[in-house]
């Protein structure tokens, strides 16, 4: 395993655990893609590149060969303008206004470990021996521009991490019009395209469609990764499913506007492109300056989507998330948002916390409404000082009351926003994103602060740090509740206005870096109206995310199932809330709400003081049960067994890494008359081991559970049912 360079053939063979990725310096220095798939012992060009004279696919000048065209060459980082007519990975505008750039191989370097990406989130190694990196420098002779491509292969994973850095090595200023992070040219189109799409309250629904000629793309133009499309796509071989078949995953470690697309060309090749959305983007590079593209994480699985997900989970849980909570079990929280909304008093908060303490809850989170004059969502964002009318004892007074009950205290903030009705906005009306001579569009009555500006970032960092230092705060929920509009900055010159959105992300990342390092004992959870920014970029700073504002147990099956495609279960915040559910008005049992929420990072979000004695008993049992399975759920391997996107039933399970214990959940949405007898086949257990099902006391072989499966009791009736099985090695 590692990276092997064949001097004679000029090929690079990146070998991971079960995957190989091969590229070559071809002809006059073009960087060609040869192979990505199952691990090969050696690459000897069995599937050799072939060239014929293709009509309307021109020939680059230096080739002097009518059969050679960039239009037919599978490439690693293609450009536009010199015979490749497919979507380019980059586009640069030179001083004379033209946009043709001809990148050729200049040099390369192979080294152990993985470099950090300046100012950007990225996966990392803890030891240089975990991975090897190939750094290839490409150069355009005419302009002096260089592009450095980074490829990291992890020895024990099926992961290739890619990024690109554009360096203006010439003397004139250039404009970067397009700067994608990864490009992969597959030599066929026999794939399905999988994406995670949705909206507020129904984030990350799985969509799978056959590829067709032309471009199939997903993107965000909202300035955040978005509820609507997640920065992830996969290509699945026809017939690939949950546990079998070949899958190629592409996940983008970025939280702003992105583009992910697959283009099927005239010869039925497929080009995948992934990066910052070129729409409304450009970046001026002075001589000597460079532009770092964010990282793309590419996963190969020959064990279907399940294999792909487990690779992402393990990598993102242990080599993307950071900080002291990375490897710790996460506290079970109660959040007051759906319990009180803005209408709370210290007494009410204390009552909820007390009820929580009696049930075994470990952390109380004070949500929106504690600052400025914030009694509804129209005011005070930006005024990060406590509302003394509402909380006369201050944040510290309240936190101490909660701490005295034995619970940790957590706080909600929304640092990136400002209300028009706020002291901050009255003082600094130019601190929000806006463009001259145009009205400022609001959303939820708020404006977006201009985090592309250092002064704004500094002021907000100080204000938030002040609030966090003012009380014993052990958890922060970092919210962000609107998409960007009028994306412009008062601090940037005209030619740099289209840099605003990416500069915003860099500013945001630096604020998050500062605050999370200044407060290492605080557990940070990100949120954006639920799951509007559930992406790997934010996970680098905050190891868990509020998955969706939709807390309905039935809706959550699809939301959590889709989210689990890429994101580790420990990151997936999941709360039991009141019924009728506040988002969809559905009534589900406490058992089913608990089972759905226990399938993630468990919390409660309802007025616990209003529970009946019977409900309290049930919640107490749930919490005790979750504490018993928490390590398996949060750190075990996740197997999806039945998809809510394919029918009325959902099932999934969590398996301890040594396969000695597991817990499985089953959900049936609607009861059906005369229904067939159901069963669930378990995955991930050791087929040679024998296990006992705690609920029934029955003992089965791992092989029997995998192939014959467990019966769903015929007595299970009624809508919105759930079952849980605790499985232990005998
Ligand atoms: C949106 C979040 O997703 C909710 O959980 C809650 O924190 C509200 N914002 C508060 O305004």
Boltz pocket constraint, residues with backbone or C-beta under 6 A from the ligand:
constraints:
  - pocket:
      binder: B
      contacts: [[A, 337], [A, 367], [A, 368], [A, 412], [A, 479], [A, 481], [A, 527], [A, 528], [A, 529], [A, 530], [A, 546], [A, 548], [A, 549]]
      max_distance: 6.0
